[in-house]
């Protein structure tokens, strides 16, 4: 497994980018709470007219504002590198910033003609000036320019080997157990143009390890709800079902595209409890968003409460009509309806004992559950995007195979021509009569 590489020294974190020709970025880290720089970034993003609106309700599932904002022009560490699938390459961390909005400008390369040609379809104008594109009938005269802003939906977590725990306000420290993970709402603008009636579009993405997903749900970090045992010092505990609880659909889009993505007017959240998975449908509404509104449903003598509304991508979704709080027609299954991949989060907690001493224990939980196959996969990082494009565009498709089977010297039988049979001129229908 290949993950981004980090080196820490003197409170400063140095990250070695996955591409050889990229600059080394420096990030200052704090061991407790939120740094002053992060707080200023949060205030700027949340203020009107700051260029990148921060929808606080998008991250409300985490509760209590624990998720650290991403400053305009910056790319989350887990999204750095070259991502690929069968149809495209995507590079988020190009270090090109839009002068109009302050958003980062990605590179999108489309793998056209059955992957025989790579089209640099979207990139910064400065990148185009530095790297002359091909001129042919396939590529546009001027590549599209996209501008991205990132709003975190969950904490960006790394394994303990990176020494980058996320410290919450109550002192709990979060790390990834096996693979780094995180989720963001990516706001896409197309160079200030109004396309399809909208100036911006939202594509929620989640990263687990080296894979990026578009279809996923997120859950509030619920380590406080796990029952505590008598002996806690140094042990790791978890609830009976790691996936138990309310999973909120983060939204969906059909891809990171150079044209407006297609999103659904409905969201599907889940509530997992005691061997049952309840499917909760949300649909678009024009009602004002209320983060405190709850709705409930029952199954026999058991009652469950979930958020009545979801805010995703600046739009509001509800699971009940009007002021109603009762959810009807709940679908129930034994498991999630499709293949899923969840992250594993370790929460280190401290507790003060009766004698005044402090002991610590760890709770295992999960905050991201991705469904289906990944949309993008991180490349090995041994080549730059320019090298990948040049190498693949230099290929030439081999000639098509001959419709005739291979043969040696042609040896025709001329006897039937030189001495034709007496009935050579009879019709086929007359043969055998």
N, C-alpha and C positions, 0 to 999 in steps of 0.2 A: 504494500500500500504506500503510495506516495502522497505526502502531505506537505504543505508549506513548511519551510525550515526557519527557525528562529534562534537567535542568540541573545541572551540578556547579560548586561553588564552595567553595574552602577545605577540601577533604576531605569535604564534606557533600553528599550527593546529594539534590536536590529533584525530586520527580516530580509532574508536572501530570496529575491523573487525567483519564480520558477523559470523565467527566461534568462538566458545568459547575458543579454545585452541590456537588461533593465537596471535601473538605478536601485541602490539599497535604500529602503525607506526606514525612517526612524519614528518610533512611537513612544511617547512617555507614558508610563504606567503608574498607577497608584495602587497601593496595597489595601486600601480600605475606602469605601464610599465612592463618590463620583468626583472626578477632578474638576477644577475650576474651568478648564478649557471645554470639557464635555458639557458642563452646565451652561456656559455661554453659547455653545453650539445649539443646545436644546432650546434656549430662549430665542435665538435668532430664527431657528426653523419654525418655532411655534408662532412667531409674530406675523401679523398680516403684512403682505407686501415684501416678505423676505425672499421671495423667489421660489422657495421650496416649502410648500405648506406641509406641516406635520400633523397628520390625523391622529390625535392622541388615542381615539377610540380604537384605531387599528391594533394597538398594542395593549388594549385594556384587558385582554385575557390574562396577561401576566400579572396584573394587579399592582397597585401602589407605585406605579411609575418606575419600576426597577430596570427597565430596558434602556440602555444607553443609546442616545441618538447618534446618527451618522452625519457628520458635518458635510455641507454642500461641497461638491468637488472631490470627496473622498469615496473610496470603494472599500467595503468590508474585506478583511484579510482572507476570509474563506472564499470569496468570489474572485480573487486574483488568479491569474494564469490564463491558459488557453483552453476553452471548453469546446467540445465537438459532439456532433451526432451525424447521422447519415446525410443530412441536408445542409449543414452549416458549421462554421467556426464562429465563436463569440469570444471577444476579449473585452472585459469590463475595465480593467486597470490600464488604460492606454496613456495616462498622464496628460491627456488633452482635455482642457476645460472650456466650456462654452462661456464666452464673454458676456452673453446676454442673460443667462440664467444661473451661471455658476455650476451647472451640472456637468458630470463627466461625460465625455463623448466616446462611445465604444466603437470597436471595429466588428463588423459582421461580414463574413465571407460566405457566399452561397456556393454550394457544391453542385453545379449544374451539369446538364448533359450526362446523366448517370455517373456523376463524380469525375468526369474527365476534364472539367474546366472549373476553376475557382474564380468566382466573380466577386470582386471587392465592392459589395453593394452599398455598404454604409461605413463611413469613416469621417474623421475630422478633415476640414479643408486644409489645415496645416499639415496633416499626415499625407494628404494627396500631393501637396507641394514638395514634400521631402522624398516621397516614394512615387515616382511616375507610374501611373497605371497603364494597362494595355489599352490600345485603341482598336476596337473592332466593333462588329455589329451586335455583339452580345452585351457589352457593358454600357451603362449609361454615361453620357458625357460628363455629368456631375453626380458623384455618389450622394446618396441620402445622408443627412446628418441627424443622428439621434442624440438626445440629451437625457441623462438618467439621474434620478434622485432616489436614495435608498432610505426607507423607514423601517427600523427593526421591528419584527413581530415577536421574536424570542431573543434571549441572550445568545451571543456568539460564544460558544464554549469550546475549549481545547482540553486535551488530556493533560494529566498531571506532569507529563514529561516536558511540556512547554512552560510550566511554571507561570501560568496566566489565569489564575482563578478569578471568577467574578464574585465580588463581595457585595452582598445585599445590605440594606439599611439595618437589619436586625443582627448582622454579623455572620450570617450563614455564607459559606463559600461554595460556589458551584463549579464543577469541572465535568468534562466529558469522560465517561468510563473507558470507551474503546475507540470511538471515532469522533473527530470534531463535528460540530453541528451548529446550525443557526438558520433563521428564517427572516426574510425581508419582503416588504412591499416595494417593488420597483416601479417608480413613476416614469413613464416614457413620454417625451415630447419630441416632435418631429420638426426641429429647427424653427419653432415658433409658429408653424403653420397649423391651421385649423382643419383637421381631416376627419371626415365622417361626423361632423357636428361637434367634435370634442377637440380641445387643445392638448389634452394629456390623457394617457391610458395607463392602467395599472396591471402589473403582472406579478403576483405573489410567487416567490421562489423559496425553496428550502434546500439546504445542503446537509447531507449526511455522508461523511467521508469524502470520497472523490466524486460523488454523484449529486446532480441537481435535479430537483423534482418541481413540477408545477401543480400537481394534485396532492394536497396534503391538508392535514388538520393540526391544530396546535392546542395545547392544554396548559393551564396554569400550573406552575410548580407547586406541588401539594405535599411537600415533605412534612409540614406541620400536622397533617391529618393522619399520618401513619402512627399506629399505636406504639407506645414505648414499652420496652420490657424492663425488668428489674436491673439487669446488668447491661450497661450501655457502653462502657469505656472501650473505645477502639474497635467496636464491631460495626458491621454493615447490616442494615435491616431494610425491609421493603414491605409493602402491603401484599396481600394475597394475590392480587392481580395488578401487575405493573401498568397495564393499560386502563385500569379502572378510573372512572370519572367522566367528565364532560369534555368532548373533543370538538372544538369549534372549527368549522370549515373556514380556511383562510382566504377563500376566493379561488377563481380559476380563470385561466386564459389558455388559448391554444398554442402559444409560443412567444418567443422573443423575436419579433418580426420587424422588417423594415416598413411594413404597412400596419395599420391599426389591428391589434389582435381581436379575436372574437371571444367574448366572455358570456357566461350563462346568466340568465335572470334569476336563477335559483341556486341556493347553497344547500348542502346536505351535511349536517353535523351529526354527531353520535354521542350517545350516553352508554357507557359500558358499566354493567353492574351484575355480579353474581351469575356469571355464565350466560348473560344475555346482552345483546347489542341493540339499542333502540335508535331508529333512524328518524331524525328530526329535520323536516324540510322547512327552509326559509325562502321567502320570495321578496322581490323588490317592492318597496313601498315609498310613498312620498311623505310619510309621517316624520316628525322630528325625532332624531335619535335620542333615546333615553338609556343611559348606561346602567341605571339602577333597576329598570323594569325587569320583572321575572315572569316566567310562565311555568306551568306545571302540567305533568301528566301522571297517570296512575297505571299500575299493573297489579291487579288484585288488591291486596291491602297495603301495597307499597306506593308511596308518592315521591316524585322526583321533581326538582326545580332546576330550570336552566334559564339563561338569558333570553328575554323575549326578543331582543333586537341584536343584530350584528351590523357593525359598520366596517365595510371593506371597500377600499379604493374610492373613498369619498361618497359612497352610496350606502343606503340603509336597507336592511332586510329584516323581515319579521316572520315569526312562526305562528301568529294568531291574527285574527281579523279585528281591526279597531281597538277597542279597549279590553277585549277579552283576554283572559289569562289562562284559559284551559286549552291545552293542545289536544286535538282529536285525531283519530285515525293514525296512530303511531304504528309504524312497521317494526317488527321485532325479528331478530335472527340470532343464531348462536355465535356468529363471528362476523368480522367485517366482510362486505360483499366481494372484495377483491384482494389480491395479494398486497401485503403492506410491509413496510420497513419502518421501524421506530428507533429513535435514538435512546441512549442510556445515560442518565445524568446522575452524578454523585453529589449529594448535598452534605457538606460537613457542618455539623451543628455542635454547639457547646452548651452544656447544662451545668448549673451550679448545684452541688450536692448539699445535703443538710449540714455537713461539717465545714462548709465554706470552700471546699476544693472544687475545681472545675474539671469536668471530664468531657470528652468529645466522642461523638459517634457519627456514623455516615448513613444517610438514607438514599436508597436507589429509587429513582423515579424516571419519568419520561415526559418530554414536552413537545415532541414532533412525531407525527405518524404520517408517513408518505405512502401513497397508494399507486399501484401499477409500476411500470418501468420508468427509469429516470429519463428525463428529457435531454440532459447533457451529461457528458462525462469529462473529467479533467484529464488533459493529455499529460504525458510524462514530463514535459517541461524541458526536454533536451534540445529543442529547436524553437526558433522564433517563428512568428506568424509569416514573416517575409520569406523565410527559408521553406516553410511548408508550402506556401502558394507557388513559389518559383519551381520547386521540385515537382509538384504535381502538374502544373501547367506545362512543364517541359515534356511530359509524356506524350506519346503518339499512339493512337489506337491502331492495333495491328490490322492488316487487311482481312476482310471476311473470308472464311474458308470456302474453297471451291465447291460448287454444287455437285461436281462429279467425283467419284471415288478415285483415289490415287491409282496410277497405272504406269506401266513401262512403255515399251515400243508398241504402237498400235498395229494390230494384225487383223485386218478385216478378212472375212470369207467372201471372196468375189465369185465363187462358183455359181451362186444363185443369180448373179447378174449376167455372167458370161453364158450360162446355159440354163435359162429359166425353164421351169416346168411348163408342160403343155397347157395347163389350166391356170396359167398365171393371170389371165385377164378375166377370170370368172369372179362374179360378185361373191362377197362373203356370205350373202344370204342363200346362194345357190350351192354352196359346199355341202356335201353330205346328202344331196338329193339324188 
